[in-house]
Amino acid sequence: MTEKDIIVAENLTKEYNGKTAVNGINFRVRARECFGFLGPNGAGKTTTVNMIYCFSPVTAGRLTVLGLDVREHPREIKSRLGVVPQENNLDPDLRVLQNLLVYASYFRIPAAVARERAMELLAFFDLDDRTQEKVDRLSGGMKRRLTIARALINNPALVILDEPTTGLDPQARHLVWQRLRRLKERGVTLVLTTHYLEEAGQLCDRLVIMDRGEILEEGGPGELLAKHIGREVVEVGGSDTGNRIGANPGQNGPAMASGRDEKATALPARTIEARNEKHQPPSDWETLVLSRVNHLLRGHLMVGDNLFLFPRESGQELLQALQAQPVHFFHLLLRPATLEDVFLKLTGRGLTA
């Protein structure tokens, strides 16, 4: 561990009733960064953060938080963390300010200090005009901001957020993101789990992509895109084979220049089996397309009836080459690459988010 490593996991493993939920993972979280765990439900994200904040014991491996071993110093670690659970667990019988003051008492923070700190946090999260409001009268976004504010009452150096914006509308989600960025600017280390692709891309300096209890890849969002996909993706949507093969060049509709809106995009909501060289044989139209434009590709992936093409250099050049082929497509789409493309390439499928 270096002075900059605030969390170190070595061969970290968690088992429940003989089933492995986290399988020997390794990662390090640096001070003052936002580190993310990206993956669908069941990937092991929440189980991992539960071990970090000493809620769930480690089965095997080593885990240190703030330089302390979680097995030997759980109480001290908990006292120095802020934790935002996946579900808001505010006290509905208390008013907004009271929720923070009662929570502060658990850390034995003096009353005057707690009140001053609580008012600062409520102002920071735009809740200072709601101090006497009952919690059950708040909107979902307000409740989430209050839950995060409560997690900061003990002035932690490390804050863990489990799916911080799940269930929020886009406006509320972006307001939470804005406040989290400001926290990081103040020197707070953030660790979050998410299945929202834009959330990971917007907030995380580095992240790990998890699936089935294992880490598939680690790096910054831009680094992962550059390594696995590139800057752009061309989506090719096919139709029935008779309409695809032998159509006149130029019959393809105009390509969309802008990418799919990734705001609040989660990992696909149902299992999608992907086909590439290691899976079932390609269709005639897929074979034809790949044979004609292969020299322009750094890779490709087949998902359902959609062919995802990763250009070596220019997406526009690849698009024009496709439009000139004697194949009729349902659609052609040139768009920016996203972390979803990385996940699909690594796993060959999408899982329920």
N, C-alpha and C positions, 0 to 999 in steps of 0.2 A: 504493500500500500504506500502511495506517495502522499505528500501533504495535500495535494489537490484531489485525491480520491476520497469522496465522502461515503460511498458505498462500494464494497468489494464482495463479489460472489464468486466462489470457486467450487465447481462441481456441485452446485446447489440442487438438492433433490427433495421432493415432497411426495409422499405416498399416502393414500387414503384406503384403508381396508384392502391392502394388497395391490391397489391400482396406482400407477404412477401418474401424478398430475403435473409435476415438473421434473424433467429428466436430465440431471447433471449439467445445468447451464452455468455459463461463466460470463460475467459482465462487470464493468466498473462505471460508476457515476462520479463525474467530476464536480467540484464545488462551483456554484454559481451558474450551472447550466440547466437547461430543461431537457430531461432524458425521458424518452417515451417507450412504452411497450405497446406495439401495434399488433393486432390480431383479432380474429373472430372470437365469439364466446367459446369457452372450452379450450382456448389456446394455452392457458396457464398464467395469464396476466394477473388476474386478481389474486390467485394463489401465491404468486411471487411477491406482490406488494404486501400481502397479509404476513408473510414471513419477515419482510423488511421492517414493518412496524410492530413486530413481536406479538401479533394476534394469533398466529399459527406457528407451532414449533417446527423447526427444521428436522427432516428425516435423516439426511446425510449431506455431507459437504460442509463448506465454511461460508459464513456470512457475517461481515462486519459493517456496522452502521455508525458513522461519526467516530470511527476508530475503535468502536466497542464491539465485542462478540455478542451476538444476539442471544446466545445460550446463557452467557454469564452475567449480562447487564441489561436485561429487558426493561426493568423499571426506569433506569437512567435514560435509556434510549427513548422510551415513550415520553418522558418528561421534556425532551428536547425536540420532539417532532410535532408537526401539524398534520392531521389526517382528515381528508375529505372523503367519506365513504361513498359508494356508488349510489345509495339511496339517502335522501335527506332524513336525518334523525333528530330534527329539532323538537323541542318540547312544545306541543300545541297549547298547553295551558299557560305558557309564559308569553310575555310580550317580547318584541324584538330585542330591546336593550337587555331585558332580564335574561334572555337566552345566553348572551355573551357574559354577563356578570356571574351567573351561576356556574358557567363553564370555567371562568377564571378562578373561582373558588377552589376547584379541584387541584389547581396548581399552586394554591396558597398565595396568590397574588394579592397584595394589600388592596383594600376596597377603593381607595382614592386612585391608585395606579390603574386598577382594573377599569374603573369608569372612564378615566382619561383615554386609556388605550381603546376601549370599546367605542367611544365616540369618534376617535380617529379612524377606526376601521369602518364604521358605518358611513362616515363621510367618504372614505376611499371607495366604497362600493355603492355610493349613491343611495344610501338607505338612511341618511341622517334625518330625513323628514318622516321616518316611519318608526321612530324609537318606541312609541307607545302602542303601536299596532299589534293586534293579535296575529300570531304566525299563520293561522289558518285562513287569514284574509289576504295573505300575500300571493302574488302570482308565482308560477313555477320558477321563473327566472330570478325573482327576488329571493325566494327560499334558497335557491342554489347559491346566490351571492352571500346570503346570510350564513349559510353552512361553511363557505370558504372563509368568511370573516371570523367566524367562531374558531376555526382551525388555526388562526393566526394570533389568537389572544395571548398565547404564551411566548410570542416573539420568536418562533422557531427558525432555525437556520435551514431546515429541510422540511418541505411540505409534500405530502403524498396525496395525489388526487386520483381516485378510481372512477373512470368514465365521467369526467367533470361536467360534460354538457349533454349527456344522454337525456332525451325527452324534451329539450328546450327548442323553442322556435329559433329561426336563423338570427333574428335581431338580438334575442337574449343570449344566444351562443356567442355572437361576436362581441357583446359587451363583456362577457366573462373572459374571453380571450384577451381583450384589451387590458383588463385588470391583471391577468396573469403575466402578461408581458411587462407591465409596470413593476410587478413584484420581482421578476427576474432582474430588471434594471436596478432594483434596490439591493441586489446581492443574495436574494433567496434562491436556494436550489429547489427545483421542481422535478418531481417524478410523477409521471401520469400514465395511466392505461387508457387506451382508446381504440375504438374500431372505426372512428371517423377519419377518413383519409386526409381531408383538408386540415383537420385539427392537428394531426401529426405533422403535416407539412408546414403549417403556420407557426406552431409553437416550439417544436423540438429542435434543439441543436444536434442531437444524436438520438437514434432510436434503435431498438431491436425489433425484428419481425418474428413473431412467435406463432407456432402452430403445433398442436398436439403435444404440448409440454416441452418443446424444444425451440432453441433459437436458430432460425434459418439464416439470418443475416444481420449485420450491425453496421451502422454508419450514419452520416448525416443524410437528410432527405435528398439533397442535390447529388451527393456522392453515390447513393444507391441508384438513383435514376441514371446517372452517367455510366455506372458500372454495368447495369443490367439492360437498360432500355435505350437510352439516348434522350434527345430533346423532344422528339415527336413520335407519334404513332399514327399509322394509317389503318383504319378499320375497313374491312371489305365484307359486305354482307351479300351472301349468295342467294340464289333462288333455285327453282327446280332445274335439274341438269339440262333438260331440253332447251330451256330458255337461256341458259348460261353459255353453252358451247355453240359457237358458230354465229353468234349475233354480230352485227356489223360494228366495227370500231366507231367510237364516238356516240354510242347510244346510251352510255352511262350518264346518269343525271349529274348535275353540278355538285362538286364536293363542297362541304361546309368548311370554311376556313378556320372557324373558332372551335375550340374543344368542348367536350361535354362539361356542363357546370358541375364542378366538384364540391360545391358548397353542401356540407352535411352529407356528402356521399359516404356511405358505409360499405364495408365489404359485402359482396352480393348476398341478397337475402335468401337465397336458396342454393343448394348444391348444384354446381355447374361442372360437368366433366369436360376437361380440355383435352385436345388431341394434338400431339406434335410427333416428332420422329419416333419417340419411344412408345407411342400408343397405337391405336388402330390405324390401318392404312388410310391415306388421304383420298378424297373424292377426285373425280376426273377434273372438275373445275379448279380445285385446289392445286392439283399437280400441274395443270396448265399454267396457272398464275405464277406459281413458284418457279417454274422452269423459265418463264419469260423475264422475271424481275429479280431473280436470285442474286445477281451481281450487284444489286442496289441494296441488299439486305444485310443486317448484322444478326438477324434472328426473326423468328415468327412463332405464333401460337394460335391454335385453333380452339375456339370456345363456342360450343353449340354450332350454329351456322355462320359464325363470324370468324374471319381470319384477321388476326392482329399482326401487322407487319412493322418491323422496327428498322427504319432506314439507316444505312451507314452514314449518310451525310444529309442530303436535302430531302425533306419530306415532300416538298413540292415537285421535285424531279421524279420521285417514286409515284406520286399521284398522277402526273402526266403520263408516265409509262403505263400505268394501269388503264387509264382512259383510252389509250391507243390500242388496247388488246381486243381480240375478237371474242369478248366475253361480256355478257350483260349482267350487271350486279344490281341487287336491290338498292344498295347504297355504298357510297365511298365517303369516308370521313377522315380528314386530316385534323389532328388535334394535338395539344401538348401532352406529353407523357405524364402519368400520375403514379403515385405509390400503389394504386390498385394494379397497375400493369406489372409492377415489381412483384407484388404478392402472387398474382396469377402465374407469372413466369416461374416463381420459386416453388409453388405448390401444385400447379396444374389444375387448380380448381378454386372456387370461392365457397365459403362456408357461411351458415346462418350467423348473422351479426348479433 
